[in-house]
Amino acid sequence: MKPSVLFFCASFTSGGVEKVLVHLANHFCKSGYPTSFLVCQQIGGLDIYLNEQVKVQSFNKRLSKCFWSALAFFRTTKSDVVICGPQFINILSVLILKIILRKKTKLIITHHSFYDLDVKNMSFMHLFYKTLVRFFYKYADVVVAVSNAVKNHLVEDIGVPKDKIEVIYNPVIDEDFKLKEQESLSHKWMNKDRGFKTLVCVGRLSKVKNQEGLINLMPDLAKELNCKLILIGDGEEREFLKGLVAKLGMENHVDFIGNITNPVKFIAASDLLILPSVSETFSLVAVESIAAGTPVLSTPTLGVNEILKNCQGCFFESIGNQKDFINKIKVILALENIEVDKQFVEKFNVEISGRLYENLALK
């Protein structure tokens, strides 16, 4: 009989880590593994994409308040393999499974980030972040880095043992991807007969994703190009960014639509996906965009550069020089027939990544 596998993350909000674990849970379930999913809070909409045979359990508490619930759960529940992420869920899982309970459960933790602005902005906690990660990660059975850039970061900046780490690219393209592309959508700027270009930016509204830099160039871009910008995502910078849009008088050019469970339908219907991030470790949305046939303009971050630098349809430009970034947008959108290499992203198919995780689970 195949081992039982439990996936563990904070919630079902439409973030990259959550998407990855949902994809993997579906793969394991389809492949005949007894599969379950544990969250701190059953919020967000990604659970609608889970196979109905995957059992979902929730503590109904914020991550910061679920230690005792998690301890009780893992004390009484047996899973042969636990696959979890991101880093603070990883630390909690190691603490309970390996240090307190000393279970033989195989623990596979996934790491998706650099030590970047998101962590540096955490009061107090950022002072101990590297120490915590270095100490707890050594107790995991396997640490999966989602790119070689992330592996190098864990080894060189954090001090995680190199032989503990496996690199597996994120599973992005599943069997329902075409359906997600074609799902109907209703938005004032997504009419087929629109007389302007629609740009889309997908990601948590945060310093590290740098929507601020993109919004700041919109007044100059709007003077040179008839275009609109849709921001998909939510986060701690939302009110600041909305205030910035108002200050710049861009309310008729920038729209915030918050978190949605299926951004692919917006990406597929847009003229260009823009990723203005200061730091990216992988970027699921960049892969989704290429798979949907929509070109990508990204800042040259380590993660996106690693996975898409040779991909036709993906362009790079630093947003530090607004004039160059605006010119690159204009050049891309002026191309009559942009060739996007959809075959390039097949290596991010759920089946391929899923089998690699299976190999780790069965070792």
TAPEHU-V330531 format. One line per field, one symbol per residue. phi: phi as a letter, one per 40 degrees, with the letter a starting at -180 (. if undefined). psi: psi as a letter, one per 40 degrees, with the letter a starting at -180 (. if undefined). A space follows every 50 residues. Layout:
phi->???
psi->???
//
This chain:
phi->.cccbbbbacabcccccccdccdccccccccgccbbbbbcbcbgbccccc dccccbbbcfacdcbbdccccccccbbbbcbbbaiccccdccccdccccc cfccdcbbbbbbaccbcdcccccgcccbdccccdcccccccabcccaccc dcccccccgcdcccbbbbcccbcbccccccdcdcbbadbbcccccacbbb bbiccadccfcdccccccdccccbacabbbbbhaiccdccccccccccgb dcbbbbbgcbcbcdcccccccacbbcccabcagccccdccccgbcbbbcc cdcccccbcbcchbbbacccbdccccccccccccccbccbcccdcccbcd cccdcccddcccc
psi->iiiihhhhidafifidddddddddddddddeehhhihhidhgiieeeeei heehhhiiefiideeedddddddddehhhdhhhiiadddddddddddddd dfiehhhhihheiigaddddehhddddedddddddddeeidhhhheiddd ddddddddfhhdeehihhihhdhieedddddehiihidefideifihhii hhihgiddefddddddeddddddehhiihhhhiiaeeddddddddddefe deehhheahidgedddddeidhhhgeidhhdcgddddddddeehihhiig iddddddedehhehiihhedgdddddddddddeehdghhhgdddedefid ddddddddddde.
//
